[in-house]
Each structure stands twice: as C-alpha cells, then as structure tokens.
Amino acid sequence: MSQRITIDPVTRIEGHLRIDVEVEGGKISKAWSSGTMWRGIENILVGRDPREAWVFAQRICGVCTTVHGIASVRAVENALDLEIPLNAQLIRNLIVIAHALHDHIVHFYQLSALDWVDVVSALKADPAKSAAIAQSLSDWPGNSVQEMKAVQEKLKDFVARGQLGIFTNGYWGHPAMRLPPEVNLLAVAHYLQALDYQRRALQAVAVLGSKTPNIQNLAVGGVANAINMDAASTLNMNRLFEVKARLEEATRFVQQVYFPDVCAIGGMYADWFKYGAGVRNYMSVPEFPTDAKATRFDAPGGVILNGDLAGVKPIQNWKDPYFGKNVTEDITRAYYDGSWDKHPYDETTDPKYNAWDPAKKYSWVKAPRFEGRPMQVGPLAQVLVAYAQGDALTQKWANRCLEVAGSVAKAKLGPAVLESTLGRIAARAIRAAVLSDLAMKHWGLLAENIGKGDTAVYNEPKFPTGTIRGYGVHEAPRGVLSHWVVIENGKLKNYQAVVPSTWNAGPRDGKDQMGPYEASLVGNPVAVPEKPLEALRTIHSFDPCLACAIHTHDAEGTEIARVKVL
C-alpha cells in the first residue's frame, strides 16, 4: 500500500518549493516537484533599455543576485557581438569566483549538513577525540581541543536556555543519522566557523562590485571599476590586495575545512552513493575567460548523455550553436497559458493558475529541455564534464576527494559514485576547491595586466535599428544559467531567463519525462514517513533556489497563489 507525503514548503532553500512523493515498501515510487510562486520579471523588462536589464535581473533572487547580472550583460553583449576589455573579464571572473565560494560554503554547512549531522548528539562527544579527528584531516587552526570544548559548552547553553534557534526543528535522533558524536561536534564547530568565512568571500565581492547583494559595477560593455593606482577612490593596489587577502582566507577554509569535511563525512555515509542519481544527462557551459574575446576558458563546458563520460561533447564557447539552438522550455505541466515547447527567443510568460493537479499542471516552474532531453546541471555536471575532458584542476581535486572518502569507507571509489545524492554534495566541494585555486590565478592575471599599463574597463555599446537576438550564459553555483534577449530598435522585445533550478526542479514535460528533482527521488529509502529526512537529503543536494526558478504578487498586489505551511 502506498503512502503520500507532502513537504511544503521545503526549508533551508531560497524560494518556495513543494515536494510530493508516494512511498511503497519503504522506498519512493513516484515524485512531483512544484514551484509555488510566479516570477514575472520577464514581463517587467519588455520595452526597457537593454543596458539596464541587468539591474532588474539581479532581483530575480535574493541569493543569486550577482549571477543574474553577469548573465544579463553577457546576453546583450552577445546580441551586439561586443567584445569587452580584458580587465573587465577578469574583474567579473573574480566576482563570480568569490560569490561562488561563499555560496558553496553556505550550501554545505548551513543548508545541507544538518541532514547528515546530529547536532544534539554532539553534546555527548569527547572534545579531545573530536580535535584529534579534525587534526588528522588538516592543520586548520580552528581544530584545537579548546575550540571543540567551547563549541560544546555553547551548545549546552543553548539547550539549557531552550534556545536552539536554527537547530530547533532538525530530525535529531533520526535512524538515518549515524555519525559518531565526535564527528557531529566537529561538524557543528565548522558550521559556526563557516558563518565567518563565507562572509569574507563576500567582502571580496563587495570591494569589486561596490556592494553585495546586488552589485553595482556591471555595465553592458564591461565594468564601472575605474583603475588608477594613484587615486584613493578607484580600484588601486590597496583594494586589489584587500581582495587578494579575502580570497586567500576563503581559500584556506575551503581547502582545509570544507573539502576534508565533505570527503570524510561522505566516506562515513558511503551507502548514499547508491541513491539519488535520477537524470544522468549533464550539461555545463564554459566559464572564466582568460582573453578579451572569450575564446579561452579555465573551466570547460559540454554535454554528457546517459552518464557516458567517454562520449562527452564539448560546448566550445559562448557562441557555440550546439548550445544556442538546442535549448527549449516546455509548459505542458506548468501554470502558463498553453502546452507548448518553445525556444527561449519565441517564448511568452503568460500565467494561468489552476489548483495543484499531478495529472495536469502542478508547478510555476517551466521544464527546460536540451535536444528534447531533461538535463541535470550544477556542480555535479560541472565536475563530470570537466573531469571527462581532462581538466587538470578538476581531476586533481576529484581524485583526492574520492581517495579520502574511499579510505574512510574502506572501499575503492571511482567517478561513477558521484552520480548520486552524496556525489552532488561531494562535487560541490570539489568545484569549490577548483575555484579556490582559480581565485589566485585570476587575481594574478588581473594584477599582471594592470601592471602592463592597461587600465581599460569599458567598450561603449551601440544599438542598431531592426531586430537582434542574443543569449548570455554563466556557470552559476547551481549550474547553467542563460538569459535570452530579443532587442528591437534598441528596446527589449522579449526577455527569458532559463536558470539552474528551472533545469533541475522543472516538472514533467509533454512526453511525461520527469525533471531531475523528481527522477532523483525515485528509489530513495524513507525510514520514517513522518520525518522524510532521506527525501530532504536528495533535494537539498541540488541546493534549490526556487526564487530563481519560479516565474509573487502582480503589479497591483493581487494574490496569485497561497502557500500553506504544513
């Protein structure tokens, strides 16, 4: 006999997500993923000047602000075939890297670790043993016995006062949680330290972007960071070294804390490398250009079908027609008028809400497809595509992760185990480690180029009469992000954003193909239906950002839909 479970809203994410599953024999047999808000920014942008679109696009999400601004300016530059100065490319790269380091640290510690770490169990730990375990993984100075004792005392104080705060509603004591108390204490200590080090990564974003969230330095044609080594109010050597210092601090935390934590915990939950694969088609796009023309990249893009790493097909650059021609979105099961499958240039965004109906329409999220196939995007896709193409940094960190996790699990682990719930979490740590190495490289490239006397940051755009089209891509923390623009006589005629959580959280399409969230849940165990921890583990492994994916109230304040918190 099947049992229906509804999780609404899913917490520890950005935005509003509902997950429905049917459980038979202790396993999930069916799943539905529903975005419960409408976005509508596409409609707001129609008729506006393309140069200001990025300012609005950042407001698609309160977390992924920077990434939407980057994709938006790239879309307009693509339509104009506009080259930007090398300094502008490198400044954008540093902002993207710093934002992603912050995002990945937050995802593991604040958003997903509590699915694996029993905070209450940490009260029983021996701080000396916790410190010994931590020190066996790295020489991080925050791994001392004194630090572990202080964290445990803080936890005891929380419990005594009845003020567990963010730890209040965890599924503590759940049978699926089985880390030793000492590892739980270690993880809680690093959870608290992560709050500080993710902030330091964002400080680098703020220095270059003028503020964060919602950076202010972007422009169609480059950036607005005036460079003058002799002026106090511009991007000078002091500010450059401040950025370097913040990136170095974030890098140390990633490589000495975040990465080893994920590898070790992964080894302790090695059975979870069997669950959550779902859609085994993967896509990423090239990122981190090292030249002004964006012909060379430090992170490769490509497509893998059916998990066949040997058959990876590269996406060469941001103008590769293989990507540009093959993206579509399907609204058969989404709350929009019609049941079409269209290329983003041809789409409309016309809301048409009905009651949730799993047999018909049940989500505000559209269903993106590539060559008609659902695709998984995000750090797992980034790592597998780069690994399959021989990217040295990715192979270095992926092999190291698999070696550490395998040592803990006492098993030989290969790249195939990454196609799983736990593999997605491991891939995010691998990607963060790769980015931490690239941070120092791209800072050096920027400093070197400025040292040659190049201070150019902007090329003025000129809009022709008639109609032009373009798309901007960015490999955001959650995966492939693309903005698509149709510009007519210098004004936006159509604007569409196809975002990572749309690819992953999308509903079934006209062919009844499940999206990655839905497919990844099928086959997951559920030990306690009233506490569906295992389902949350798999969903959280994607780092959902439904504010980006859903298409809130309209301009008149009319309520579109009401979310019931169960």
ZIFEN-V280892 format. One record per backbone hydrogen bond with DSSP energy under -1.0 kcal/mol. NH is the residue of the N-H (numbers start at 1). CO is the residue of the C=O. E is the energy in kcal/mol with one decimal. If there is no record, write none. Layout:
NH/CO/E
NH/CO/E
This chain:
3/23/-1.8
5/21/-2.8
7/19/-3.1
10/17/-2.5
14/544/-1.5
18/34/-2.9
19/7/-2.3
20/32/-2.3
21/5/-2.5
22/30/-2.1
23/3/-2.8
24/27/-3.0
27/24/-1.5
28/524/-2.4
29/22/-3.1
30/22/-1.2
32/20/-2.6
34/18/-2.9
36/16/-1.8
44/40/-1.2
45/41/-1.7
47/492/-3.4
48/45/-2.1
52/49/-1.8
56/52/-1.1
57/53/-2.9
58/54/-1.6
59/56/-1.9
60/57/-1.9
68/64/-1.3
69/65/-1.7
70/66/-2.3
71/67/-2.4
72/68/-2.2
73/69/-2.2
74/70/-2.0
75/71/-1.8
76/72/-1.8
77/73/-2.4
78/74/-2.3
79/75/-2.0
80/76/-1.9
82/77/-2.6
89/85/-1.8
90/86/-2.5
91/87/-2.7
92/88/-2.4
93/89/-2.4
94/90/-2.2
95/91/-2.0
96/92/-2.7
97/93/-2.7
98/94/-2.6
99/95/-2.6
100/96/-2.2
101/97/-2.5
102/98/-2.1
103/99/-2.4
104/100/-2.9
105/101/-2.1
106/102/-2.3
107/103/-2.5
108/104/-2.0
109/105/-2.0
110/106/-1.5
111/106/-1.4
112/107/-1.6
113/108/-3.0
115/112/-2.1
116/113/-2.2
117/113/-2.3
119/117/-1.0
122/119/-1.0
123/120/-1.7
124/121/-2.0
125/122/-1.3
130/126/-2.1
131/127/-2.5
132/128/-1.9
133/129/-2.3
134/130/-2.4
135/131/-2.7
136/132/-1.2
137/134/-1.2
138/134/-1.7
143/140/-1.4
148/144/-1.9
149/145/-2.5
150/146/-2.3
151/147/-2.2
152/148/-2.2
153/149/-2.4
154/150/-2.0
155/151/-2.3
156/152/-2.5
157/153/-2.2
158/154/-2.1
159/155/-2.4
160/156/-2.7
161/157/-1.9
163/158/-2.6
167/164/-2.6
168/165/-2.0
172/170/-1.6
174/171/-1.7
177/174/-2.1
184/180/-2.1
185/181/-2.4
186/182/-2.0
187/183/-2.5
188/184/-2.2
189/185/-2.4
190/186/-2.1
191/187/-2.1
192/188/-2.0
193/189/-1.9
194/190/-2.4
196/193/-1.0
197/193/-1.8
198/194/-2.5
200/196/-1.3
201/197/-1.4
202/198/-1.6
203/199/-1.5
204/200/-1.1
205/201/-1.2
206/202/-2.5
207/203/-2.1
208/204/-1.8
209/205/-3.2
210/206/-1.3
216/209/-3.5
219/222/-1.5
222/219/-2.4
223/457/-2.4
224/217/-2.9
226/224/-1.2
228/235/-1.1
231/228/-1.5
235/226/-3.2
236/234/-1.2
240/236/-2.4
241/237/-2.5
242/238/-1.7
243/239/-2.3
244/240/-2.2
245/241/-2.3
246/242/-2.2
247/243/-2.4
248/244/-2.4
249/245/-2.0
250/246/-2.2
251/247/-2.5
252/248/-2.2
253/249/-1.9
254/250/-2.4
255/251/-2.7
256/252/-2.5
257/253/-2.0
258/253/-2.1
259/254/-3.0
261/257/-2.4
262/258/-2.3
263/259/-2.2
264/260/-2.6
265/261/-2.7
266/262/-2.5
267/263/-1.8
268/264/-1.5
269/265/-1.1
272/269/-2.7
273/270/-1.9
274/271/-1.5
282/304/-3.0
283/376/-1.7
284/302/-2.2
287/299/-2.2
290/296/-2.3
294/291/-1.3
298/288/-1.8
299/287/-1.7
302/284/-1.9
303/313/-2.3
304/282/-2.7
307/280/-2.5
308/305/-1.9
309/307/-1.3
312/309/-1.5
313/303/-2.7
315/301/-1.5
320/317/-1.3
323/320/-1.2
324/320/-2.0
325/321/-2.4
328/369/-2.4
329/342/-2.6
330/367/-2.1
331/340/-2.4
334/331/-1.2
335/363/-2.6
336/334/-2.6
337/350/-2.7
342/329/-2.2
346/343/-2.0
352/335/-1.9
357/361/-1.4
360/357/-2.0
362/333/-2.5
364/35/-2.2
367/330/-2.3
369/328/-2.7
370/373/-2.6
371/326/-2.1
373/370/-1.8
376/281/-3.7
382/378/-2.7
383/379/-2.8
384/380/-2.7
385/381/-2.6
386/382/-2.0
387/383/-3.0
388/384/-2.6
389/385/-1.1
390/387/-1.6
391/386/-2.6
395/391/-2.5
396/392/-2.4
397/393/-2.3
398/394/-2.7
399/395/-2.3
400/396/-1.7
401/397/-2.3
402/398/-2.5
403/399/-2.1
404/400/-2.4
405/401/-2.8
406/402/-2.2
407/403/-2.1
408/404/-2.1
409/405/-2.5
410/406/-1.2
411/406/-2.3
417/414/-1.8
418/415/-1.7
419/416/-1.5
420/418/-2.3
421/275/-3.5
422/272/-1.2
424/420/-1.8
425/421/-1.2
426/422/-2.5
427/423/-2.9
428/424/-1.6
429/425/-1.5
430/426/-2.4
431/427/-2.8
432/428/-2.2
433/429/-2.1
434/430/-2.3
435/431/-2.7
436/432/-2.2
437/433/-1.6
438/434/-2.3
439/435/-2.2
441/437/-1.5
442/438/-3.0
443/439/-1.9
444/440/-2.1
445/441/-2.2
446/442/-2.1
447/443/-2.6
448/444/-2.5
449/445/-2.2
450/446/-2.5
451/447/-2.2
453/450/-2.3
454/449/-1.4
459/221/-2.2
468/487/-2.6
470/485/-2.1
472/483/-2.7
474/481/-2.0
476/474/-1.5
476/479/-1.9
479/476/-1.7
481/474/-2.4
482/498/-2.3
483/472/-2.3
484/496/-3.2
485/470/-3.0
486/494/-2.4
487/468/-3.0
488/491/-3.0
489/466/-2.9
491/488/-1.5
492/48/-2.5
493/486/-3.5
494/486/-1.6
496/484/-2.3
498/482/-3.0
502/499/-1.1
503/499/-1.9
504/500/-2.1
505/501/-2.4
506/502/-1.3
512/509/-2.2
517/504/-2.9
519/515/-2.7
520/516/-2.4
521/517/-1.2
523/28/-2.9
524/521/-2.3
526/26/-2.4
531/528/-2.3
533/531/-3.0
536/532/-1.6
537/533/-2.3
538/534/-1.7
539/535/-2.2
540/536/-3.2
541/537/-1.4
542/539/-1.4
543/540/-1.6
546/14/-2.1
549/545/-1.2
550/546/-2.9
554/558/-1.2
557/554/-2.1
566/8/-2.5
